[in-house]
């Protein structure tokens, strides 16, 4: 009786665990947008921030990877190494550089809103790479297609329609900010284009990560290696872009908080959790939760950064939420008929390792699900 009850509770937890993990990541990502925006506006170089962010993430994750995954870490091959190099280029170099540049030209809430195109781009890439299969005649397939389109339209509404502006909290700084033209308006279009480039790089990163994690199913080790490659490549870029030693200095302020927070939460923990969820749910499920981050950043940006909230942001947020639940519902139906097998005897669990077919097309993960 007790065993059946424990099995039932464990099965229920395993079903909601991916959702809890992804919702938690959105709160962490929201903090990254707000802290990074404030730090960049205070004068910290985005090149230096990216170097410190990935270096800290690699240092934090490496000890856990060496200890916890010493028995399950697969052998490094040239193919996997090259994929890690590309992953380190796509996210730390392309995405982070262009996203930070776009934030300085626009705002944290606007950048997080534009990034909601990631589910749409990821979905298209996943279908092209045959990582995601869509059955148009089934309700779940229609839900994913419609949800992806609706999510993109919601982000588009936020971009094209601003409407009346207001602040959640009135303060002296907000009163003065409304008496002139926002400096970021001068580069709004350029900032939008930079963020979109980062969006495409992030989508490509999601899809490639989902492929690599099946061939190298040691999430902590993979995450630390991606951060290490990102730190090395971004350091090369930063040394060329920043010649003055003063640009590399940090103090007991946001110039230290931003690298530590983004390195530990946004790079280290995020890469690790994404790898876990992607093994069972795929890249589209992961990116489908990004609109939640936009809603959180819009609120925090108005309160902490005194950013303006626009009517278009509220309307777009509602539209995006509708698309979000449509995509998640469609993804949930993909796995509703698959029994959960994660609740096993601890003695047996240590012997269950992911098995990958040589060509990387079919794989059996820890849940016993054929992918």
Beta strands, then each sheet from edge to edge (+ up, - down):
strand 1: 165-166
strand 2: 309-310
strand 3: 355-356
strand 4: 363-364
sheet 1: 1+ 2-
sheet 2: 3+ 4-
end
